[in-house]
Amino acid sequence: NVTMLTLIQRIVLLFLVRICSVCGEKIFHLRDHSDVLHSASAPAITDIYTAEVCFVCMFSGRHLGCNQKFDGTGQEFAHAWFLGDIHFDDDEHFTAPNAGNGISLLKVAVHEIGHVLGLPHIYRPGSIMQPSYLPQESGFEMDWTDRKAIQHLYGGCKGRFNTVFDWIRKEKTPHGKVLIRFNTYFMRDGWYWLYENRNNRTRYGDPVPLQAGWHGLPNDGVDAHVHVWSRRKDTVYFFKGTQFWRYDNENDRVFREDSDGRQYPRSISEFFPGVPSPVDTAFYDRRDSLIYFFKNTLVYAFSVDANSLARGFPKNIRDVFPPLESGDHPDGNIDAAYFSYTHNAVFLLKDTRFWQVVGSRDRWRRPYLPRNGLLPHKEVDERWFDICDVHPTALKLTR
């Protein structure tokens, strides 16, 4: 069945691409010379892993000298070998995802790809690698266990970010009640990821070019995001180089001119007197209504209400954010700083590490902790999972 063979080939290609994004900076070169993937074409790919996979492989009974004979309808649907071929039983009634009846070709193909990549059977509910096939269900995706298992073999996703922030939006219910919702965004150069906190992973299909979702921002990314959110203000700024932009939430693009007649972009030093530019990063702290700008080893706390630096600033970053453990400190040149509404905490990110800032709840439990003290560092990929660079060919595939 040529149509079914083509469908199998397409499914395997799609999931190899998806696994590449999960494994991080790896691409699989296929021996059928498919034009869907090209192993050496991506400048971001630093580690090329070569695996040969057979696609034209629908068989019945004994086949091609294989020592495993298919048993007809039922029982075994397919089998595969590490870095080897995948064989599908042609007597089975394979169907497309969510077709209702039949055997999901998608689920079987992904299971067998797992074996080709080196995964054993995993005896855990929800894992695609469990030995027994379960009927089709809607919303199929790789389980957390599967993703961690493949990353254990090929490595996780690491990298530094230019900006991280929670995007706040207000929604009205049919009854007129206003609900506050938010999404977390990670930005790296000219790309961004939406992080689904409820699923502990990025949105499928990400990263997305910055201009596709944040209209009017510089194509090569931004240095900082600040959301001044108080009883009297609700304003979003993006910073890049010596300039900043105000963002128009309603029209989903940067302001060229706001309601007060201010034109954008504007000079950082002109609008925020005393703050040098460019800045490394910044965030707004709702606890004291100050914007904290970071520049090298210094911190500039800026009062929005007074339109000036807070008294005593700038200060050394260690004085504002003292380490709880001596020597465990980013010591300036921060990549990103943001307040997480999911974790109700401030985080400082540098390279592949992050430091969580001691909050009021921590100090209530342990009064001896210093204000804004930095807890011992952890790796970013231990808290936020699967934020992966994706091969350019994968970004061309439809969602």
Secondary structure, DSSP 8 states (H G I E B T S, - for coil): -HHHHHHHHHHHHHHHHHHHHHHSS--B--TT--SS--TT--TT----B--------EE-SS-TT-SS---SSSS--EEE-TTS-EEEETTS-EE-TT-SSSEEHHHHHHHHHHHHTT-----STT-TTSSS-----TT----HHHHHHHHHHH-------SEEEEEEEEEE-TTS-EEEEEEEEEEETTEEEEEETTTTEE-TT--EEHHHHSBTS-TT--SEEEEEESSS-EEEEEEETTEEEEEETTTTEE-SB-TT--BSSEEHHHHSTT--SS-SEEEEETTTTEEEEEETTEEEEEETTTTEE-TT-SEEHHHHS-BSSTT-S--S--SEEEEETTTTEEEEEETTEEEEB--HHHHHH-TTS-TT-B---EEGGGTS-------HHHHTS--
